[in-house]
Amino acid sequence: MRVYVGYAGEHGSTRGIAERLAATLTQQGHRADVTDLADERTGAPEHDACVLGSAIHNGRWLPPAAEYLRRYTPELARRPLWLFSVGLARILGDWFARRSRSPAPLPALRDLLAPVDHHLFAGAFERDHTSVFGHLVFRSLGGHYGDHRDWREIDAWATDIARHLLPAPSQEAHHRSVPFPGRQAPAGSGTEGEGRGAR
């Protein structure tokens, strides 16, 4: 399947996660295209499924990502959709994590979009990413600078998406592979003997 991976970020952390998600989806047999939602040329998705994410600033998705959800709500609602948010809430405590799992504008659009899942990832944060006041607040909350992205967690989430998108086995194939109850196996097939051995 073709998967649209769109992101909005500021310092590169969210872009890195989007690219890793796309790489894992590709390894799992899908075709994934990564797009910066801040690019003015970005249009409506024409893919089979979408994975969209944004960095969180002040409890909100960045404007390009939020606007993309609003503008293309009908198109997104017709496709399997996964959402992800990127921030430091996961390492700052449960209250921040709960708040970041429903960043604006997602609560207002959730019923319309009906995403399969919305995942919160930890991001990367350096001293030059914030103001003096932001630095003081961050340190007072026990925050530590650095790259907090968990690549194994990111790969696992992408693998779950890839498996979800696999086509379901057809009923015809199922009936061919599962013998009808009570039906005798053809002579010489070995099925009967195998059944006795399995007991």
N, C-alpha and C positions, 0 to 999 in steps of 0.2 A: 504493500500500500504506500501511497504518497502521503507524507506527514509534513505539515507546515509547522515549523518551530519559530515562533516570534518572541522577541524579548525587548525590554526597555531597561537600560541601565545607565550608569554614569561613570563609574571608574573601572569597568571591565569585569567585575566579579560575576554579574548576571550573564554577560555575554559568554564567559567561559563555561558557565553551567549549561546554557543553551547549546553551545557547540558540543559539549560532552554528551548531552542528551541525544543530539542528532547523530553523533558518532556511534553511540550504542544502538540506537534504532537501526542504523545502517548495518551494523554488524549482525543484527538479528533478522536481516533480510528485507527491511523496508527501505524506501527512498525518502530521506529527510532533507528538507531545504531550510536553512537558517536565515532569518530576516530581522533586521533592526526595525522595530516598529516606529522609530523616530524618522525613518527615511520617508520623505514626502512622496516617493514613487510607490510606496507600499499600498497595495490594493486589497480587494476582497480575496479570501483564500479560495483556491481552486483545487485543493487537495482532498484526500479522503478523510483526513483527521487533522486536528490542530492541537498543538501544545503551546500555550502562551504564558509568559511570565514577566515579572517586573521586580525591580528593586523597590523596597518600601522606604519612603521618607515621610516622617511624621504620621505614621499610621495609614498612609495612602500609597496606592500604585502611582508611578510616575505618569504625568499627563499623556504622553504618547500611547502608553498601553491602555490607560483608562478610556481614552478617546477611541481607540481601535475597537474595544469591546462595545462601546455605545454605537459606533458607526455601522459595525457589521454584525450586530446582534442576530438578525434573521439568518444570515449565512452561517454563523457559528452555531446557532441552535440546531441546524440541520445536520451537523457533523459530530462524531465523537470528539469531545473536547476535554483536555486536561489543562489545569492552571497551576502555576507555581509562583511563590513569592520568595524573595531573597532579602535577608536582613540579619540583624544580630539578636533578634528576639530569643532565639533558641538558646543562646548562651547567657542571657540576662535574667532568666527566670520565667516561671509559668504565667505570670500576669502579662508580660510582654508577648509571650508566645500565643496566648489566647487572643490577644488583641490583633496580632499580625495574621492570624488565620482567617480573619474577616476584614481585610483592609478595604477602605472605600476605593472604588464604587462597587465592589463585589456583592455586598448584601442586597443591593437594589436590583442587581442583574441576575442573581443566582437562580431564581425560579425560571427566568426566561432562557438562560443558557443551559441549565441542568448539566453542569460539568460532571464527568465521571469521577474526578478527584481534584482536590486542591491541596498541594503539598507546600510546606514551609521549609526552606533550606536556609542554613546559616551561610553568611557571605564572608567576604574579606573586608577588613577595615583597617586603615592606616591613619597615623596622626594627621597627615595633611588632607584627610578627607573631611575634617570637621573644623569648626571654629574653636576659639579659646573656651567659650562657654560650653560648647558641645563636648569638648575634651574633658572639662571638669565634671560634667554630668556623667559622661561615660565611665570615667575612672571611679566616681563615687558609687556607681552601681556595680563595681567590681569587674568592669570590662577590661579586656586585654587586646591590644592591637595584634593584627596578623591575619592570616588566611585560615578561616574556620570552616571552609567548605569540606564536606565529607564525600569524597569521590565514590566510595563504595556505596553509600546511600543513594547518590545520584544515579549510578549505574543500575542499582537494584530497581529504582523507580522506573527508569527507562525500559528495563527488561520487562517489568510488569505491563507497561503500556504496549510493548511489542507483542507480548503474548495475548493481550486483550484483543489486538487487531488481527490476530491470525484467523483465517476463515474457519468456521465451524465445520466439522466433518458432515458430509451430506448423509441424508437418511439412507440413500441407496447404497453408499459405501458401507454404512453401518450394518445394513441387513446382509450384505455380502460377506462381511467379516465375522458376524455372530451367528452360529448355527441356530436354527429354529428349535425351541425346546422339544425334546422327544424325537427329533429327526435322527435317523441312524446315519452315522458317518459312512461315506463310500468305502467299500472294501479296499484294504491296502493303504488307506490314508494315514493310518497310525494314530488317529485321533482317539479311538476307543482305548488303546493301550496306554496312551499318554494320560488319559483320564484316570485309569486305575492306578498308575504310578504316582499321580499327584496326590492321591488319597493317603 
